[in-house]
Amino acid sequence: MNISIKSIFYIFILFGMSLSVYTLFNQQESKPNHSENQSGPSLYQQQSKAKKESTALFNEPEIQKANMIYTRVTIKKIRNIDINLATASLDFEINFHYDNEGCHPENIRFLNATETDLPLAPMQKRKSGNDIWASYEGVGNFYIDQFPGTYLFDRHQVGIQFQHNSLPISNLIYIQDKDLKNTQTDPLIIDPLSGWVVTDTQVFQDIEMRTTLGNPKYLHAFEGKMGFSRFNHGISFKPSQFSLRGLINEWLAWRVLWVSSVFLLIAAFIVRWPRTMWGVTAICAILVIMSIESLVLYGFAPYLTDYQMQWITMGFDILWWLVPAFCLNLFMRRFVFQSMTHKDGLYVANIVPRFVGFLIYTFACLGIVAYVFDQEISRFLATGGIFAMMIGLAVKMNVADVISGIAINIESPFRLGDWIQIDQHEGVVTDITWRSTRIKTGENAILCIPNSKATESSIQNYNTSEDLNWIKIKVPLSHKICPVSIEDILMAAVLATKDVITDPIPKIYYKGTAELNAWFDIFFCIKDYANRKRRIDNVWTSIWKHLRNAEIQLSMMGQYFSFPQQKLFDILDGLKILDGIGIQDKLELIPHFKSKTFAAGQVIVNHQIKASDEFFIIRKGAVRVYFPSDDGELIEVDRMGAGDYFGETGLLGEAYATQIKAVTDVTIDAISGDILFACVDDRQPFLDQLRHLRLRRMINRKQQKDEYEEALAEKEQKKMSLILRLKQFLWPKPLTQTTNGAS
């Protein structure tokens, strides 16, 4: 069963949502039993006017009253923090407000100090009526994490915890004095250079139950235990380093988790703005992980041991390295490599994104080793280097292929889709893997060439940056003919071939005579080098037709291959369109043909201005057929050369907005349509041939027009500026319907 990464992530979200529900319903139970708003222990009832009264009812059946001591503790400095010994030194001040001088609230014992009987130095004491204010200061070593309640992982707490030495809760109760000025805890009570920082303060009072051990003073104690009022003042602190852990507290975590999960589910079904939705998904994914981490670490902290919490924390630390690595790798694939392929038209081999992903995950693993497992990377790299050396010796050739593959992708001697030749192997590049380059040969076979062999061999790439390929062919002709006239005929033959690119213009070079032959080199450009053989065959066919009409001899090793003299009757008899006309009718047509010459660039027929009713046969030269595009620009849709014919549209009396122009000097035989029809007895077969020719040419020219407009639209799209793309991305146009019948 195949499980995608998205499915695993959604399962992770469902787990977090369930955890948030559990945390929400157990939030009251998991709260610590202390807070700043808690006014006292639950074993006594403070009266509504407790501040003005010096005592409170306690153990009502015996009508006892306890002295209320309003207390405030100020920690001035925290020094010498030692987590291993779990101790810290505190400089503190204690203020008491009471009205019974005989209770001696300063007679206290510190429960979390290394020495319980710390001396207190009196600072000041003043009296106003029955009210007494007394201040004391002290210095001592206290244990860390000795307070009752819930502890957050990776945080510590130190403070002061004391009770009266002799008076139980039935006689004395320490209560936080809220009328005294309660200033904010100074974050500088811990030296910033110590590596710790203050997070918050906890102040509360509770009860400590102690056994009486038969003390006569506590004979009324229930079950031999007596409760003593205990005052607690703690400072929480954590390591002073940046961490995403703890940015979202437990109260906010489940809310962030639910909101982020809803946005993730919505983004999963929206496909209109893929980049925006990807950004929303990435942000929500990070918030989901932060929320689940907060719920797990701080919600389950009271129920798990430190050893278990260390393993859970290590898992989240590893996750925080792997998740950004995964997102970065996904970003590179979607928005860098795919964008280069689809928008810029560049071919990116599979080895490039794979190698980039390998580097990203390698750095992530090194970060895990260094910061999660707290190991030195140098040792790891040294050990890995020795291991890599051993593996390299075992797979020497494979390593050479991989390195050669990286070099091929950096230097880019060829790309996917290029037609290349490596040694004697020739074909189109279909893939570039870690070990080999795969090419598809002309026989439709896949050939795998090791990358090391490809880099060591000579590589011929037949694809240029403009996707044009120069082809060279050699034509042997009789040395008895003037080279200038032959160059004109060969140029017309090449330009009359449809698959030949006319910009840049083909080139004809006379190479002189050799072996009783006059050699001419013809250079021309084509697209799609994979089909070059068919393109060359078409050029040779056109050369043969033009040489035949010009009655020029081919030569090979001094042996001449002469074409029979082409008379007009032979030409008419060879035209397929005149198959339905008898020999006698063809003989009657010959006297009516008139020879016409047109210079290069001259318009022969322009149906946009005046429809022509003549039938034309090209005897020499090449012509181009143009058709207007939607914006009125003339585009080339066809080419014709010696032996071809045109004029079928005018003979049928139909309007077709074409223009035919001479490419080279052209000689044409023309006959009027009226004379042509007058000399033909059986017109129906001839008309059928004309309609069939017109339909075939119309379909072909319409296809050429559509291809031109598609190429033009693609070219215009590539020219769009970056600002316009960004505008369309940020403010997409709404879809509107403009149907005529809409109301």
N, C-alpha and C positions, 0 to 999 in steps of 0.2 A: 504494500500500500504506500503510495507516494503522498507525503505531507509537505506542502509548500511552507516557505518561511512566513508568508502572510498568515496562514492558518495557525502556525505556532504562536505568532504574535497575538492573534485574536484570542487564543486560549489563555495566553498570559493576561490579556485585558480582562477576560471573564473571571480569572482567578483574583485579580486585583479588585474588581467590583464586588465580588463575594466577600473578600477580606474587608473592604470598606464598610459593607453592611454589618459584618460581625463587629467591627470596631465601633461603629455608630451605636449599636444596641448595648454594647458593653462599656461605653465610654464612662458612664457614671461609676461603674464598679472599678474600673481601672484608674480612676482619679486618685491621686495621693490623698492621704488623710490630713493634709495640711494645706493651707493657703493663707494669703495675706488677709483675706476677708474673714477667716475663721476667728471667732472671738474667744473661744475657750473650749475646754473639754466637755464632753457630753454628759459627765456625771454630776454636774451641778447646773442650776438654773440661775442665770444672772438676772437680777431685777432690772426693771426699766430705768431706774435711777441709780444704776450701779456706780456710775462715775462720781456721783455726789456722796454716796454712802461708802463707808470704809469697810463694811463687811457684807457678806451674802449668805442667804440661808443655805444650810448644808445639813444633810441627815436630819430632815425636818422632825421625825418622831422624837429625837433627843434635843431638839431646839438648840442646835449649835450654829455658830456663825464663824465664817472664815475671813481672814484679813485679805483684802484685795490689793496686790502690789502691781502697780502699773509700771511696766518695764520697757526699756528701749536699749538695744545693743547696737553699737557702731564699730565696725571693723575698719581700722585705719590702714593697715598694711598686712599683706600676705607675702611671706618670704620663705626661702628654702623649701620649695615644693619638691618632694621626693616621692615619686609614684611607686618605686620599688619598696621603700619602707612604709609607704602610705602615711606620711607625716608632713606637716607644714607648720611654720612659725607664724603666729598671729599677734598683732598689736591691736588691742581693742579697748573700748570704753563702754561702761554699763551705767545707765541712769535709772534710778528708782523714784517713784512718787507714791507716798503712802501717808497714813495719819496715825499709826500706832507705833510709837518709837520702841516699844518693847519687843516687837517681832523680829527685829534685826534681819532685814532681807539680804544684807551683804554676806551673811553667814551661809555661804553656798559651797557646794562641791561640784566640780566639773566632771561630767560623765564621760566625755570623749577626749580628755586631755591625757597626755602621757603621765602627768602628775596631777592627781585629782585635787590636791590641796594647794592650788596656786594662790599666792598672796595677791591681794588687791590693794592698790595704793589709793587712798582717798584723794579726790581732786577738790571738791567743794561740797558744802552741805549748808542748806538754808532752810529756814522755817518761817511759815506765815500762818499764824493761827494754829489750826490742827494739822495743816498740810506740811509735809516734809519732802524736800527734794535733795537727793544725794547722788553724787557722781563718783565713779571709781574707774581706774584704769589698770590694765594688766598686760603682761607679755608671757607667752607660753607656746609649747608645742602641742598640736592637736592632730588627732587621727583623721585621715581622709576617708570619705564614704562611710561614715558611721551614723548617718541620719536615717530614721525610719521613712518608709514610703517607697515610691517608684523611682528607679534610676534610669536615665537615658544612656544608651550605649555610646561609648567614646566620650562621655562627659563625667566629671568628677565634682565632688562637693566637699567643702570644708567649712567649719564654723564653730560656734560655741553652743554647748548643751549643758545646762546646769539645773540643779534643784536645791532646795533648802536642806541643810544638814540634819535638822531635827524635827521641824514642823511638818506634819503631813498635810494633805489637801484639805482636811477638815478644819485646819487652823490657818493655812496660808495658800494663796493661789497667785501665781505669776500670770499677768495678763498684759498683752501688748498695749502700750499707751498710744492711742491714736491722736491725743491732743498735743503731744509733743511734736515738734517739727520733724517730719519724716522725709529727709532728703534722699535724693537718688544716690544709688551706690556709685562711687567714683570708680570708673574703669581703670584708673591708674593705681589702684591699691595693689595690683600685681604689676611688677616691672615688665614693660613690653619686651625687653630683651631676654626675659626668662623663657619665652616660647609658649606662654599661656595667656589667655584672655578671658575676662569675666563675661558671663552670659546673663545671669539673673540672680535674684535674691529670694530666699524663702524664709518667712517668719511665721511661727505657729507655736502653740502650747498644747501639751498633752499630759498624760498621766503615766507614771512609772510605778508598777506594783512591786513592792519589796516585802520579803518575809520578815516578820517581827522577831523571830528567834527567841520568843519568850520574854521580850522586853516589857516590863510592867507598864511603861507609858502607853503601850498600844494594846492593852487588854481587850478593848472593845473592837479590835480588828476582826473582820469577817474571814473565817477559815485561815487565820494566821498570816494574813497579808494586809499590808497597808499601802494606800496609794499616796504618792507624792507628786505635787505639781512640778512639771518639767517645762522649761522654756528653751526654745530652739531658734537659732538664727544661723542660717547657712548661706554660703556663697557658692554658686555653681560656676565652673570654669572648664575650658576645653583648649586643645592645642590651637595656637594662633597660626593657622594655615588655611588657605582658601579651599573650600570643599562645597560641592553641591548638596552634600548630605546635611540635612538639617535646615535647608532654606525653606522647606515646606513643613510646618509643624503638623502634629497629629490631627488637630482640629480642622486645618485647611486641606489636609492630604486627601481625604475621601471626597471632598467637594471638587477639587481639581481633577481627581481621577474620573469622576462621573462626567464632568464637562468635557474633558479631553477625549474620553471614550466615545461620547456622542459625536463630537466633531470627526473623530476617526471613522466612525461608521458612515457618516454623511459623505466624507471625502472619498470613501471606497466606492460610492455609487455615482459620483460626479466625474465625468470624463471630458467636459468642455474645456476647462483650463488645466491642462495636465501639470504645468510648471507650478502654478499657484497651489493646486491641490497637493502637489508633492511637498512644497514648503510647509503647508498646514499639517500634513501628515508627519513630517519630520519633527516639527515643534511639539505636536501633541504626543508623539511617541516618547520624546524626552520627558515631558511632563508626566506621562503615565509611569515611566520607570522611576522618576523621582518620588511620585506619590506612593507607589507600591513599596519602594525602599523605605520610605518614612513609616508606612503602616506596619511593615514587617519588623523593622529594627526597633521602633519605639512602642509599637502596639504589643509586640510579643516579648519585649524586654523583661517584664516581671515574671514570665513563665519559663524562661530559658536560662541556662547557665552561661557563664562567660565563654567557655569553650565552644558551646554551640553558636553563640553570637559571633565569635571570631570566624567560624566557617561560613556563616551566612554573609557577614561583611566581606569576606574574601570573595565570595561568589558575586556579590554586587560590584566589587571593585573590578573584577575581571569583565563583568558585563559592561561596565562603563568604558572599557577599552575596546571591546569587540563591537559594540553597537555603533559608536562613531566611525570605526573602521568600515563596518558594513555600509553605513550611510554614505561615507565618502566614496567607497568603491562603486556604489550604485549611482551616485551623482556623476562620477567620471564616465561611466558607461552611458548613461541616458543623455546627459547634457553636454558632454565633450565629444566623445567618439561618435555617438549616433548623430549629433548635430553636424560634425565634420563630414559624415557620410551623406546625410540627406540634404543639407543646405549648401555646403561648400563644394559638394561633388567630389570630395576626396575619399579614396578607398583606404580603410584602416584594416590591416590584417588582424586576425583573431589573437595573434601572439602579443600585440601591443596592449589591449585591455587586460589580458591575462597576466602579463608581466607587471603592469601597474598595480593590479589587484594583489599580486604576490608581494610586491614591495610594501603596500599598505598594511597587509596582515602581518608581514615580517616585523615592521616597526611597532605594530600593536603588541605582538608577542614579546618583543624586547622591552617595551614599556611595562608589560605585566611582570616580567622577570625582575626588572629594576625597582618598580614602585609597589607592586603587590606582594611579591615574595621577598623583597628587600635583598636582592642578590646583586653583586657587581657584574655589570655587563661585560667588562673586560675579560673576566674569567670565563664567562659563558661563551664569548666570542672566540677566545683562545681554544677552548675545548671544541667548539663548533668548527674552528678552522682545521684542527687536526682530523676531526671526523670527516670534514668536507674533502680534505686531502686524500684520505683513504678511499672515499667514495669516488673521487675524481680519477684516481688511478684505475679503479675498477671499470668505470664507464667513461673512459677517455674520449672515445669517438662521440658518444652522446653529448658530452659536455661541449666538445668542439662544435657540434651541430647547433646546440642551444646558443652558444656565444655568436656563432655565425648568423643565426636567426635574428639575434638582437642587432647585430651590425647591419643586416639587410634592412631592418625596419628603421634604423637611424639614418642610413645613407639613402634609402629608398631608390635603388636602381630600377625597380619596377614596382607596380602596384597591382591590386586585384583588378582583373579585367584587361590588363595589358597583354599584348601578343609579344612574346619574347622567344629568343633562341639561346639555349645554353648548350654549348658544344654542338652536337648534331641533333639535339632535341628541340622541337619547336612546338609552341602551343600557347593557349591563353591561360593566364594565372587564375586559378580558382580558389586557392587557399595558401596561407603561409603559417605553418604550425611551429611548435618549438623545435622540431627536428628536421622538417623537410618542407620543400616548396612543391605544391601540386599544380601541374599544368594539364590542360585538356588539349590533346593533339587534334590534328585535322581529321584523324580517323575516329574521333569521338572516344578516345581511350584516356584514362587518367594515369599520368606518369608522376611518380614521387621521386624527387631529386633531393638528396641530403643537402642541407644548408651549407655544410663545409665544402662540398663539391661545387655548389653554385657560386660561392665566393671565390674559389680558386680558379674557376673557369671564366672564359670571356662571355659576356652577356650582351646580347643585342636586343634592344627594346625598340619595337617598331611603332610605339605609341608616343607621340610628342605631346607637349602641353596643350596644343590646339586640337589634338585628336586627328591630325592629318598625317598621312604616310606617303612618302615619295616612292614611286615605283619607276624602275628603269627597264626598258626593253630595247633590243637591238634589231634593226630592220635592214636586211641586205637587199640592195637593188642594183639594177644595171648601172654601170659606171658611164654609160653613153648618154645619160639624160642629165640635163642641167640641174644641179643641186637646189637652186633657188625655187624652181617650180615644184620640185619634189617636197621641199619643206612646207610649202603652202598646202599641198594635198595632205601630207601627214598631219599638219596642224588642224585642218578641217576634219580629218578622220577622228582625231582625239577629242576635239571639242564637240563632235556630234555624238559621242558616247555619254549616256545619261549619268553614269556613276563617277565620272571624272569631275574633280573640283576645278572650277575655272578661276578661282582666286585663292592662291596664286596661279598665274597663267602657266599652262604647260610649256616646256622648253624642248626645242629640236636642235640638235647639234650634228653637223656633218663631220665625221671622223676621218674622212679620206678613203682611199681605196686600199684594200688589202685582200690578197687571195682572189683577185679578179672581181671583187665585189666593192660596191660603194656602200659604206656603213653609215647608218644614221642612228644616233642615240636619242631616244624619246624619254623625257622625264615628265611625270604627271602625278598629281596628288589624288588620293582616295581616302575615304573613311572606312572603318570596319576592316581592319587588316586581316581579320580571320577569313573573310570572303574575298581575298585579293585574287585568288585563282580565277574565280568567275568574273571579276572585274577586268583582269588582263585578257581573258578570252573575249569579252565584249569589245575591248579595244582592238584586238587583232581582227575580229570580224568586221569592225568598221573600217580598219585599214584595208582589208581585202576588198571590201565593196568600193571604196574610193579609188584604189589602184585599178580595179577592174573597169570602172567607168572612165578613168583617165587613160586606159590601155597602156599602163606602165608595167614593165617586166620585173618580177622578183628574180633574184639571183642567188645561187648557192654554189660556191666553189667553181664559179665560171659557167655554171649551167643555168640558163635562163628559163623561167617559167612564164610564158607569154599568155596573156588573156586574149580571147577572141575579140575581134572588133565589135564594139557594142553599137548597134544601130538602133534607131528609135523603135523600130518594130520589135526587135528583141527585148527592149525594155518594156514595151507595152504587153508583150506576150508573157513576160515574167511577173507582171503585177497581179496579185491575188484578187484585187478588187475588180479586175476586168475579166475574171474567169467566165462570167456569164455572157460575155460578148464574143461573137464569132470572129473567125480570122478575117473574113471579108470586111466586117465592120471596123476592125482594127486597122486594116489597110486604108480604109476610107478616112480614118482619123488623122493619119500621119501628115498629110499636106496642110492640115489646119493648125498644127502646133507651131507656136512662135517662140523663138529663143530670146530670153531676156537675161540681162546681167544686172547685178546689184552689188554695190560696194559694201565693204564691211561697216556695219552699224546702220545701214539703210533699212527702213521699214518696207517690207514686201506687201503685207496685208494688215489692215487695221480695221477690224469689224466695228470698233467703237465709233469710227468716223463714217465709214462707208462699207456696206456689205459687199463682198466680192462674189461673183458668180463664175469664176474661172477655176479650172483644175490644173494643178501645178505638179511637175515632176522635177526633182532636183537632179541635175546632171553633175554638178561640181560644187564643192563648198559645204558649209554647215549653217544651219539656222536654229534659232531659239523661238519657242512659243511662250508668250506671256499672257497672264490672266490677272485681272484686277482683284485685289484683296478687298476686304470689307471697308478698309480705310482709304481705298482708291489707289493704293500703291501697286504697281505692276510687279508680279512675282513670276519667276520662271517655273513652268510646269511641264515642259517637254523640250526635246532636242531632236533634230532630224539632220540627215546628211545625204550624200550621194546615193541615189536609188530610192529614196523615200518620196512620198507624195502627200499633198494636202489640198484642202479646198472642198471637202465633203459637206461642210456646213452650208456654204454658199450655194452648192448645187441643190441641196434639199430645200433652199429658201427659208432657212431658219436663222434666227439672230443668236449669235454666240460671241460675247465680248472678248475676243482674243486678238492678240497682236503678234505677228510673226516678223522677226527681224534677222537680218543677215549677220552672222558672226564673222565670217571671212568673205572674201569675194565669192559671190555665188552666181552660178549659171543655171537657169531654170527654163524648162519647156512648159509653156502654158497654152491652154485651149479654152475657148468660151464654152460655158455650160449649154447654151442654146445649140451650138454646133455639135457638141458632144451628144446631146439627147437626139438631135436630128439624124445623126449617123448610126444610132443604135436602134435596131428594129425591135428587139425584145427588151423593153426597159425594166420589167419587174425584177429579174435577177440582179440587174445592176443597182436598182434602188435598194434592194434588200442588203446588198453588200455595203452600200453607202451608209445605210442606217446602222448596220452592225459596227462598222468602223467608227462612226460618230459616237455611238453609245460607249464603245470600249475606250475611246480617247477621252470622253467626258468623265467617265468614272476614274480613269487614271489621273486626269488633271485635277479633278475635285479632291482626290486623295493627296496629291502633291500640295494643293492649296491648304488643306487641313493640317498637314505636317508642318508646313511653313508657319502657319499661325500659332500652332502649339509651341514650336521652337521659339517664336518671337515672344509669346507670353511667358515662357520660362526664362528667357533672357531678361525681360523687363522685371520679372520677379526678383531675379538675382541682383538687379541694380537698385532695389529698394534700399533706402538708407537705414542705418541702425536706429535712428530716432523714430522713423515711421514704424518700424517693427515693434519698438518698445511702446509706442502709442497704441498700436493695434492690440498689443498684448495686455496693456493695462486697461484700456477702454474699448473692449470689443463691440462692434456694431450689432445692435439687436436684429434678429431675423424678422423680416417683414414679408408679407404676401401681397402681391400686386396683381392678383387675378382680376379679370375684367368683370366677372360676375359677382365679386364679393360685395357685400353690403354691410 
